[in-house]
């Protein structure tokens, strides 16, 4: 389990990306959102698995459908 991150910019982007995924696709694809987050915050060098955990936690707090399709679209 990752240590707790308290990075306001990362948290804000996480919330926005989860909401955007839901608005666009009606589902939150955890690996795709995590990869987008990783690319945007590459300078933080956070493991993709840790970002996936953050995305899953964020999406689970809301009544959003969740999927785990690592072959999903990364565009947009």
DOKOL-336162 format. One record per residue (C-alpha): residue number from 1; x, y, z; residue in three letters. Coordinates in nm, 2 decimals, decimal comma, always signed. Layout:
BEGIN
SITE|k|px|py|pz|r
SITE|NUM|X|Y|Z|ALA $
...
END
This chain:
BEGIN
SITE|k|px|py|pz|r
SITE|1|+0,00|+0,00|+0,00|UNK $
SITE|2|+0,13|+0,34|-0,09|UNK $
SITE|3|+0,20|+0,61|+0,16|UNK $
SITE|4|-0,05|+0,89|+0,18|UNK $
SITE|5|+0,00|+1,16|-0,07|UNK $
SITE|6|-0,10|+1,52|+0,01|UNK $
SITE|7|-0,04|+1,69|-0,32|UNK $
SITE|8|-0,32|+1,94|-0,39|UNK $
SITE|9|-0,25|+1,96|-0,77|UNK $
SITE|10|-0,25|+1,58|-0,80|UNK $
SITE|11|-0,57|+1,55|-0,59|UNK $
SITE|12|-0,75|+1,82|-0,80|UNK $
SITE|13|-0,65|+1,65|-1,13|UNK $
SITE|14|-0,76|+1,32|-0,99|UNK $
SITE|15|-1,11|+1,45|-0,91|UNK $
SITE|16|-1,13|+1,63|-1,25|UNK $
SITE|17|-1,02|+1,32|-1,45|UNK $
SITE|18|-1,26|+1,09|-1,27|UNK $
SITE|19|-1,55|+1,33|-1,34|UNK $
SITE|20|-1,44|+1,37|-1,70|UNK $
SITE|21|-1,42|+1,00|-1,75|UNK $
SITE|22|-1,77|+0,95|-1,62|UNK $
SITE|23|-1,91|+1,24|-1,82|UNK $
SITE|24|-1,75|+1,11|-2,15|UNK $
SITE|25|-1,79|+0,74|-2,11|UNK $
SITE|26|-2,05|+0,68|-1,83|UNK $
SITE|27|-1,78|+0,46|-1,67|UNK $
SITE|28|-1,45|+0,52|-1,50|UNK $
SITE|29|-1,18|+0,30|-1,66|UNK $
SITE|30|-0,93|+0,29|-1,37|UNK $
SITE|31|-0,61|+0,20|-1,57|UNK $
SITE|32|-0,68|+0,46|-1,84|UNK $
SITE|33|-0,74|+0,74|-1,59|UNK $
SITE|34|-0,44|+0,64|-1,38|UNK $
SITE|35|-0,22|+0,64|-1,69|UNK $
SITE|36|-0,34|+0,99|-1,78|UNK $
SITE|37|-0,27|+1,10|-1,43|UNK $
SITE|38|+0,08|+0,94|-1,44|UNK $
SITE|39|+0,16|+1,12|-1,76|UNK $
SITE|40|+0,05|+1,46|-1,64|UNK $
SITE|41|+0,25|+1,42|-1,31|UNK $
SITE|42|+0,54|+1,22|-1,44|UNK $
SITE|43|+0,78|+1,45|-1,25|UNK $
SITE|44|+0,64|+1,30|-0,92|UNK $
SITE|45|+0,75|+0,95|-1,02|UNK $
SITE|46|+0,45|+0,78|-0,87|UNK $
SITE|47|+0,40|+0,41|-0,95|UNK $
SITE|48|+0,11|+0,34|-1,19|UNK $
SITE|49|-0,03|+0,09|-0,94|UNK $
SITE|50|-0,04|+0,35|-0,67|UNK $
SITE|51|-0,23|+0,59|-0,90|UNK $
SITE|52|-0,47|+0,31|-0,99|UNK $
SITE|53|-0,54|+0,27|-0,62|UNK $
SITE|54|-0,61|+0,65|-0,59|UNK $
SITE|55|-0,84|+0,64|-0,90|UNK $
SITE|56|-1,03|+0,34|-0,76|UNK $
SITE|57|-1,08|+0,50|-0,42|UNK $
SITE|58|-1,20|+0,82|-0,58|UNK $
SITE|59|-1,44|+0,66|-0,82|UNK $
SITE|60|-1,57|+0,43|-0,54|UNK $
SITE|61|-1,68|+0,72|-0,33|UNK $
SITE|62|-1,93|+0,81|-0,59|UNK $
SITE|63|-2,20|+0,60|-0,76|UNK $
SITE|64|-1,98|+0,56|-1,07|UNK $
SITE|65|-1,95|+0,23|-1,27|UNK $
SITE|66|-1,59|+0,12|-1,27|UNK $
SITE|67|-1,40|-0,09|-1,52|UNK $
SITE|68|-1,05|-0,22|-1,55|UNK $
SITE|69|-0,97|-0,22|-1,93|UNK $
SITE|70|-0,60|-0,14|-1,98|UNK $
SITE|71|-0,66|-0,14|-2,35|UNK $
SITE|72|-0,92|+0,14|-2,33|UNK $
SITE|73|-0,88|+0,47|-2,50|UNK $
SITE|74|-0,61|+0,71|-2,38|UNK $
SITE|75|-0,70|+0,99|-2,62|UNK $
SITE|76|-0,87|+1,30|-2,49|UNK $
END
